[in-house]
């Protein structure tokens, strides 16, 4: 429930849940490894102290199949850590975008805030981006091809999703190509705040 509150996108929520499970699994493996090391040290010390005693009993039976072994439990702390990692990764990616790529991301965010839609067309992005640049006295990279290239770079980092969901990006879609914002407002604000 906590993940769904933070992310309205099911795919992103699943990514965060998988990350939380990975964190829990690595903690469990580390804990299990440490317990095995401690048991080996104790057994070695006992063997050294009891050199005169009869040989040790036969080894224990093999462990039960994996399905019967305890598995790690994913707690709310694991989910919190996954959310922090996920958010900081997105914010760092936004921080490293070029100035104009950040403006395009802001354009998508503004459009989402105004319309409530995560998805918009390339033509709409280009015209709003040009207006945003004019409003802030910045020379825009207004050619659609340049804007498309910037969106492709952001698509590679999964900050935006270009084209129909699940489809490969197709430049021939032109101004009608759909672009979907794939980050939260908080991630964008943190990424932009870190820039001087």
C-alpha positions in Angstrom: 0.0 0.0 0.0 2.8 2.4 0.8 4.4 1.8 -2.6 1.2 2.5 -4.4 0.7 5.8 -2.5 4.2 7.0 -3.6 3.9 5.8 -7.2 0.8 5.9 -9.4 2.5 3.7 -12.0 2.1 0.0 -11.5 5.3 -0.8 -13.3 7.3 1.6 -11.1 5.6 0.2 -8.0 6.6 -3.3 -9.0 10.2 -2.1 -9.5 10.3 -0.7 -6.0 8.8 -3.9 -4.5 11.4 -6.0 -6.3 14.1 -3.7 -5.0 12.8 -4.1 -1.5 12.8 -7.9 -1.9 16.4 -7.8 -3.2 17.4 -5.7 -0.1 15.7 -8.2 2.2 17.2 -11.1 0.4 20.8 -9.7 0.6 20.3 -8.9 4.3 19.1 -12.5 4.9 22.0 -14.0 3.0 24.5 -11.8 4.9 22.9 -12.8 8.2 22.9 -16.5 7.3 26.6 -16.3 6.1 27.6 -14.6 9.4 25.8 -17.3 11.4 27.6 -20.0 9.5 31.0 -18.3 10.1 30.3 -18.1 13.8 29.3 -21.7 14.0 32.4 -22.8 12.2 34.6 -20.8 14.6 32.8 -22.3 17.6 33.2 -25.8 16.1 36.9 -25.2 15.4 37.5 -24.0 19.0 35.7 -27.0 20.4 37.7 -29.4 18.2 41.0 -27.8 19.3 40.0 -28.0 23.0 38.9 -31.6 22.8 41.8 -33.3 20.8 41.7 -36.4 23.1 38.0 -37.1 22.6 36.6 -39.6 20.2 35.9 -38.5 16.6 32.9 -36.2 16.0 29.5 -37.7 15.2 28.6 -38.1 11.6 27.5 -34.9 9.7 23.9 -33.8 10.0 21.5 -34.8 7.2 21.4 -32.5 4.2 19.3 -29.4 4.5 15.7 -29.6 3.5 14.7 -28.5 0.0 14.6 -24.8 -0.6 10.8 -24.6 -0.3 11.1 -25.6 3.4 13.9 -23.2 4.3 12.9 -20.0 5.9 12.8 -17.2 3.4 13.5 -13.5 4.0 10.6 -11.4 5.1 10.2 -8.0 3.4 9.5 -5.4 6.0 8.4 -1.8 5.8 12.0 -0.8 6.5 13.1 -2.6 3.4 10.4 -0.8 1.4 11.5 2.6 2.8 15.1 1.9 1.9 14.0 0.9 -1.6 12.0 4.0 -2.0 14.9 6.1 -0.9 17.3 4.4 -3.3 14.8 4.6 -6.2 14.1 8.3 -5.5 17.7 9.2 -5.2 18.6 7.4 -8.4 15.9 9.3 -10.3 17.0 12.6 -8.7 20.6 12.0 -9.7 19.6 11.2 -13.2 17.6 14.5 -13.4 20.6 16.4 -11.9 22.8 15.2 -14.7 20.4 16.2 -17.5 21.4 19.1 -19.7 19.7 22.4 -19.0 17.3 22.0 -22.0 16.5 18.4 -21.0 15.6 19.7 -17.6 13.3 22.3 -19.2 11.6 19.6 -21.2 11.1 17.6 -18.1 9.6 20.7 -16.4 7.4 21.2 -19.4 6.0 17.6 -18.9 5.6 18.2 -15.2 3.7 21.5 -15.8 1.5 19.8 -18.4 0.7 17.0 -15.9 -0.1 19.5 -13.2 -2.4 21.5 -15.5 -4.2 18.6 -17.2 -3.8 15.7 -14.8 -2.5 13.5 -17.7 0.9 11.8 -17.5 1.0 11.5 -21.2 1.2 14.2 -23.9 2.2 14.5 -27.6 5.6 15.6 -29.0 3.9 18.6 -30.7 2.5 19.8 -27.4 5.8 19.3 -25.6 7.7 21.3 -28.3 5.2 24.2 -28.3 5.2 24.4 -24.4 8.9 24.0 -24.2 9.3 26.9 -26.7 6.9 29.1 -24.6 8.8 28.2 -21.4 12.1 29.2 -23.0 10.6 32.5 -24.2 9.2 33.2 -20.7 12.7 32.7 -19.1 14.6 34.5 -21.9 16.4 31.3 -23.0 17.1 30.5 -26.6 15.2 27.2 -27.3 16.3 24.2 -29.3 13.0 24.4 -31.0 13.6 22.0 -33.9 11.5 19.0 -33.3 14.5 16.7 -34.1 16.5 18.2 -31.3 13.7 17.9 -28.8 13.1 14.3 -30.0 16.8 13.5 -29.3 16.6 15.0 -25.8 13.5 12.9 -25.2 15.2 9.8 -26.4 18.1 10.4 -24.0 15.6 10.7 -21.1 13.8 7.6 -22.4 17.1 5.7 -22.1 17.2 6.6 -18.4 13.4 5.9 -18.0 12.6 9.4 -16.8 10.1 9.6 -19.7 8.6 6.8 -21.8 8.4 7.6 -25.6 5.9 5.9 -27.9 3.0 3.7 -27.1 3.4 1.7 -23.9 5.5 -1.4 -24.6 6.3 -0.3 -28.2 9.7 0.7 -29.4 10.2 4.3 -30.1 9.4 5.3 -33.7 10.6 8.7 -35.0 8.0 8.5 -37.8 5.2 9.2 -35.4 6.2 12.9 -35.5 4.2 15.4 -33.6 1.6 12.9 -32.6 4.2 10.7 -30.8 3.1 10.1 -27.2 5.5 10.9 -24.3 4.8 9.8 -20.8 6.3 11.3 -17.6 7.8 8.5 -15.6 9.0 10.4 -12.5 7.3 12.0 -9.5 7.2 15.7 -8.9 9.3 15.3 -5.8 12.1 13.5 -7.7 12.1 16.4 -10.3 12.1 19.0 -7.5 15.0 17.3 -5.7 17.0 16.9 -8.9 16.5 20.5 -9.9 17.2 21.8 -6.4 20.6 20.2 -6.4 21.6 22.2 -9.5 23.3 25.6 -8.7 
